[in-house]
């Protein structure tokens, strides 16, 4: 997986591309934890994630925990159909508050 990071309107936006699976989750968690520690608002754009497994889902939840403990607001945007279905099937989607058609915000 590859990430592209940019800062816009006071938020650190991380665009995730490719597979978010077991082989990359540890690096992803470390990278996102660093961003959450230094940002007031972190936006994960998952629109270009082609596959996510349970390890990837766990990594996203770990990012939420890191962000929350750092006082960072986390938003997740542009869930693909596959990722949205994974979130729904595991009931993780119920943790999110809809903030628009493709925008989801963690509580």
Secondary structure by P-SEA (a helix, b strand, c coil): cbbbbbbccccbbbbbccccccccaaaaaaaaaaaaacccbbbbbccccccccaaaaaaaaaaaaaaaaacbbbbbccccaaaaaaaaaaccccccccccccccccc
